[in-house]
Amino acid sequence: MDFPFILKQFSEHHEVADWSSQRRLHACLRHAIQQGILSAGLRLPASRRLAQELNIARNTVVFAYEQLISEGFLLADRRGTMVNPLSAHLAMVTNPVANPTKQMSADFADNSVEQASLARRAQDIMPWPVESDLTSGFAPGVPSLLDFPVAIWRRLLDKTWRNLPRAKLGYASPLGELDLRVAIADYLRASRGVACTAEQVIITDGTQSSLNLCAQAFADTQQKVWIENPGYIGAQIAFRAAQLNIIGIPIDESGIAPSQRDWTLHTPKLIYVTPSHQYPTGGVLTLARRLELIAQAQAHGALIIEDDYDSEFRHDGPPLPAMQGLFPDAPVLYLGTFSKTMFPAMRIAYMIVPKNRIIGLKNLISKSHLRGRSADQLCLAQFIQNDYFSQHLRRTRRLYRQRRDTLIALVQTHLPDVVSVHGASAGMHLAIRFLDDTIDDQQVSRSALQQNIVAPALSAHAIGKRKQSWSGLMLGYAQVDSQDMAILVRRLAKIIEQHRNA
């Protein structure tokens, strides 16, 4: 099979000039499988051999193979890698497109989804984009997958499966494996100042699952929930699906800023915040605001949901202590995830539940949630306990700090006097805020998407009809290497300039 020719033909017929080599090879192989050029059952060359044949890095081939394996187009066995015999059927039920980003852009179109058969509450959430589906350009929340220690993870996972008792093949505890809950509790006490025991830890399938559970368990229909304005779309979706009354609370440089009128007229049942790195603007909730919010929540019988989604990456000092541990028995439900620190496909997150709410929530979960994937959870427990997790965090902190510095320098070079930078002290993304309030950030975001640059608009995260003054873009940098970053920023600057002069 002439793989150089296949890659050359693909590149000539598709707009891939600004794609990374990993993305180009992945898209090329996927397209070739869908078109039958690489037939079902075909054995592919070893990663080292194909890398030499294409004159590219071996990691690029490994990335493409692993992505296609996870998508079901390839299979891996002791003999190597082969095209899945079912791939021909898979291609028929998927929607192959030459440019995946153009397909993804349909998520932004209000009228692109047939909604007639859906319930009204489902129709209400359809217009929102699903940002986790968008991984090109400056997509926020995407870690550097190429830098994850796959070899170590595979070794631990293989060992876990070899030692796994047969009983673990059945339904697992709905609360999660005890070994993992203990490992998470130990880690959070040491690194985040969270006051908890393993008894308070509940394992979920991701932050979205955690939010759905919070909405179902701790609020009734039409009760009020506060969300930062602008705020996380995933939280809006969870609370809207639960038919809660969503109230957007304005933010400033010091974080969420409710007025006394808000407490009086819109007394909340739940308060959702991202205090360590506000989503999407990146601000940090000050200690004074944290203490005031906890005190007011206690006084009004509200429960704070603290989403600590990427707090491990603090670039200008040690991670800030969690709100949950600021004083005993705080009315705070703490959420964390491994999607940002490790890889999204893991689908493991966790909740730290206040002691006075754990029994009721356990009973609800036991009746409504069946759990599995014991091997993955036990493997993760070993990954944490053997210090591999901490080592990985130290490496990625250095890497992300370097990429953040590169991005800031590029923004200052190519967008002087056009934007201000916010939220750069922590996390995996920063926000650029337009100094010219006549620029439509959502139009800029759509234009960027047409050129394969994912840069979500800040104003798209607005809550309800309340006005918010943030207009600009989110720029995720964790997964973008420096060479690609320079190209993307130059192209983005041109797009912004075109809209500025329109």
N, C-alpha and C positions, 0 to 999 in steps of 0.2 A: 504494500500500500504506500502510495507516494504522499506522505503527510505534508512535506513542504509545499507541494502543489495544491493540496486541499486548503492549507492555510492561506496561500497566496490568492487562490480563487475567492475564498471567503472575504479576505481583506479588500479585494478589488471591487467587490459587489456590495459592500456594506460600509457605513460611515464609522470606521474604527480608528481613525488616525489618532484620536486623543484618548483611546482606551488604554488601560494598563495591559501588560502582556498576559497577566493571569486571566483577566476578563476576556481578552481577545481569543485566547486558546480555548477557554471554557465554552464560549459562545460558538466557536468554530466546530468543536467536537460535537456539541449538542445539536447544532444544525445538521452536521453530516449524519448523525444517527437518525434524526427525524426524517431526513430526506432519503434514507436508505443507502447512502454512500458508504457508511460503515454498517454492515449488515449485522443482524441479530446473531449472537454467538461468536462473533469475530474476536480473536485474541489481539489485544493491543500491545504494543511494545512496552517493555519495562520503562519506568520513568527516566532512568539515567540514559537509556538508549535513545528514547524519543527526544530528550533534551539535547543530546549531541546532534541528532539528525536535524533538529530545528534551530540549533545554535542559540538556545535559550537556557536560562537557569533551571536546574532540576526542580527547585521549589515551585516554579511556575507550573510544571507538569503535575507535580504532586497535588497542588492546589486544584487544578482542573479536574484531575481524576477523582479527588475526594468530593468535590462539589457534585460531580455527575453521579457518583455512587450514592450520595445522600438524596439526590433527586430521582434515583431509580433507573437511570439510563445505563449505568455500568454496574458490574458485579466484581467483587474481589474474592479470590480464593487462594489456595496454596500455590497454584500454578501462575498466578498473576492477575491481570485485569482483562475482563471481556465485556463485550456489549451485551446487555441484558437481553435474553431471548424474548422477553415481554416488551422490549422497547418499541417494537413496531406497533403494538396495541397502545402503549403509553403515548406515543406520538399522535395517535388518532384522538385521544381524549384531552390532550393538552392543546394549547393554542400557540403553535410555533410562530415566532415572528423574527424577522431579521434583526430588529433592534429591540431588545427586551425593555429598554427604558421607555420606548414609545408605548408599549403595552401597559407598563406600569403607570404611565401618565394618565391612563383612563381612570385611575382612582381619584383624580382631582376633578373629573367632569361630573357635575351634578346630574346630568341626564344620561350618563353612560351606562347605567345599570337598570335593568328591567325590574321594577319594584312592585308591579301590580299584585303579585301573589304573596307579598310579605305583609305582616301585621303592621299597623300604624307605627308602633314604637320601634319596629325594626327599620321602617322607612325613614324615621327621624334621624337615624345614625348613618345612613348610607352615604350622604354627601361628603362625610369627613374622609380625608386621606388616611391610609394606613402606612405611617412612616416607616415601620419596621420592614415593609416589603420593598423599600427603596434603598439600595445599597451602593449606588454609584455616586460619583462626585463627592459632595460634602455631606452625605447622609449622616445625620446625627445618631449616636447610640450604637455605632458599629465598631467593635474592637478590631485590632490588627490580628486577623485570623492566621496570617502567615507566621506570627511570632508565638503562637501557642505551642507548648511542648507536647506535640502529638505523640511522639515516641514514648514519653513517660506515661501519658494517659493510656495509651494502648497497652502498655505493659501492666499497669495497675488493673485495667479493665479485664485483661486476659486472666490475670491472677484471681481476680474477684469471681469470675465465672467458673474457674477451675475449682474454687473452694465453696461455691454457692450451694447451700443445702437445697434439696429438692423442694422442701416446704416453701422456699422463697420464690418458687415459680407460680405460686398462687397469688390471690389478692393480698396486698400488703396492708400494713396499718394505715388507716386513712390519714393519720397525723404525720406519716413519714417514718423512715427508718431511724431507730433510736440512736445508732452510732452517728448518723449525720446530724441529728438534732443536738447531740452532745458536742460535736465538733464545731457547729455553728455558734452555739452558746459560748463555748470557750473562746472562740475567735472574736466574737463581738464584745465580750467583756474586756478583752485585752486591747483591741484595736479601736473600738468605737465608743467605749464607755457605756455600753448598753447594760442595764441592770436586769439580768434574766437568768433563768435556769433552763435546762433542756425541756422541762415540763411546759414552758411557755412557747416553745418553738413549734411551728406547724409548717410542714413542707407543702409547697404548691407547685403548679405547672408553669408558673411565670407570674410576673407582676400583674398582668391583666387578669389572671385567675384570682390573685389575691384581692384585687380591687372589686371584682365581681362578688367575691365572698363577703367582703366588707359591706358592700351595698345591700346584699341580701340579708345579712345577719344583724346589722346594727342600725338599720333605718327602715321605716315603713313608707309606703307609697305617699308621695307628695310632701314628705318631710324635707326640710331644707338642708342642703349640703353646700358648704363654701368651697370654691376652687380659686386659686390665684388667677388673676386676669391681667395678661394672657396666661393660659395654663395648659397643662398636658392633655392632649386630645384623647388619649386612652382612658384617662379618668372621666372625662366628659361622657365618653361612650358607655362606660360601666354604669355610671350614675343615671344616665338617660335611659338605658335599658332597664334599670330597676325602677323607673318612673319616679325618681326623686326630683325635687325642685332645686335646680342648680342656680346658685347665686355667685356671680363673679365678684371677687374682692380685689380692688386695685393693688398693684405693687409699685414700689419705688426702688431706689438703689439699696434700701435696707430690707427689702422683702415685702411680704404681705402686710397691708396697712389698713385693717378694718377700723371704721369709725365707731363711736359710741352709738350712733344711729343704726349702724349695721347690727350691733349686738341687741339693740332694743327692738327694731322693726323686723329684722331677718335672723332671729335667733336660730343658730344651726344645730342640727343633730350630729352632723359629721363636718370636719374641717380637713380638707386635703391640702397638704403643703409639701414642697420640695426644698427644705431649708438649707441644705448644704450646697446646692447648685440649682437655683431656680430654673424650672423648665417652662419656657424656652429661653429666657433672657440671661440666665447664668448667674444671677445675683446670689448673695449669701445673706440669710436672715440673721440679723444681729442678735447678740445675747439678750439685750434688753427686750427686743421684740419677742424672742422665744419665751422668755419668762412671763411676759405680759399675756401672750397667747395661751400659755398653759394655765395661768391663773384665771383668765376669763373663761376658758373652757371648763374648768372645774366649777366655777361659779354658776355657769349656765347649763351644766349637765351635758356638755358636748364631748365627743371623742375625736381626738386629732389623729389623722392618718399621716404618718411621717414616711414619705417615700424617699429612701436614701439610695437612689438608683446607681449613682456613680461616685459616691463620696470617697471611695478608696484613692481616687486620683486627685490629690491636693498638691498643686504645683508650687505654691508659694508658702510652704510651711506644713506642719503635720496636719492630718485630718482633724476637722472640728468634732468635738464630742456630739453625740446624738442628743436630740431633744428628750428622747425617751429616758435617758439616765440623768437628767439634770437634777431631779429630786425624787424621792421614793414615791411609788404608786402614782406617777404622773398619768393622766388620762390620754396616753399616747399608744397607738398601735403602729409598730415599726415594720416597714416593708424593705426587703432587700432582694437582690437577684444575682445570679451568676452569669447572666447573659452578657453583661458588660465587662466583667472581670475575666471571663473565660471564653465562652462562645455561645451565641444565641440558640443553636440547635440543641443545647443541653436541656433546655426547658425545665430548669430547676430554680425555684425561688423560695422565699420563706417569709413568714410573719412572726413577729414577737408580740404576743397577746397579753394585755394586762391581766394580772392574777385574778381580779374579780370578774373577768369575762371569759376565762379559759374553759370552765366547765360547760357552760351553755354552748360555746362554739364547738367544743369537742363533740358534744351530743349531736349538733346539727351536721357536722362533717361526717360522723359515723353513719348517719342515716341517708346522706345524700351524695357522698363522694367515695367511689371505689378507687383504690390506689394500686399501682404496680411499679415496675421499673426499679425493683429493689437493687439489682446489680449496679445500676448507674449511681444510685444514692450511696451505696456502700463504697463504691470506688471513689466518689467525691469525698467521702469522709476520710479515706486513706490519703487522698491527695492533700487535704487540709492538714491532717495530723502529722504527716511526714514532712511538712514544711515546704512542699512543692508549690502550694498556693501562694505562700508569702514570697518565695523566690520569684515566682512569675509576676507578682504584683510589683516587686522592686524593679524588675527589668522593664515592665511596661510603663511604670511611672517615669522612668528616665526617657524612654522612647517617646511617650506622649508629650512630655515637657519639651523635648527637642522639636517635635512637630508643631506644638503650639507656638513656640518661639519663631519657627520658620513662617507659620501662617501669619502671625502678627506683623512680622517684618514685611511680608509680601503685601498685606493689606495696606500698611502704612506707605509702601512704595507706590502701589498702583491705584489706591483710592484715597489719596490725601485730600483733606477738606471735604470729603464726600460722606464718610461714615465715622462713627465712633465705635470703639471696641468695648464690649461688656462681657463679664462672666469668664474671663480668661484665667482666673486664679485657681480653677478646679475643673474637674470633669473631663469630658471627651469632646466637647463642642464649645464654641464661643458664639456670641451674637454680635452682628454689626448693625448698628442703628443708623438709618439715613438722617443726615443733618438737614436735607431738603425735604420738607414735609409734602411736597407735591409729587414725589416719586411714589408710585403704586407698587408696594413690595410684592403683592400677589401676582401682578403682571410680570414683574421681574422674575419671580420664582418660576412662573409658567414658561417664560422665554428661556430661562436657564435649563429647564427640564427638556425642552426641545433640542438642546445641545448636549444632552446626557449629563447635565450637572444637577444633582439633587441639592437644593438649598431652600428648605421650607421657609415660608414667609412668617414673620412674627405675628402679623395681624390676623393670620389664619387661625391662631390659637385664642382668639378673643372669646369671652364667655357671654352668651346671651346678647342683650341689647345695650349693656353697659359699655360706654366708650372706654377705650384704653389708648394710650399715646405711643405705643411701641410699633414702629414701622421699620422693618429691616429684614435680615435673613439670619437663619441658623447655619453655622458652618461646622460640621463635624470633621475632626482632623485625625482621629486615632488610626484610621485605616488607610490614610492617604500618604504615600511616600513623597519625599521632598520634590522629586522631579515632576511627578504628576501635579503636585500642589501648585508649582509655579505656573504650569500651563493653565490649570483651572482658574486661578486667580486672575490671570491676564484676560481670559475669555469672559469671566464674570464681570470684570471691570468694564469691558467693552459693552456688555449687555446693559449694565447699570447706566453707563454714559448715554446709550441710545435712548433709554427711557427718561433720563434726566433732561434731554434736549427735545423730547417729543412734544 
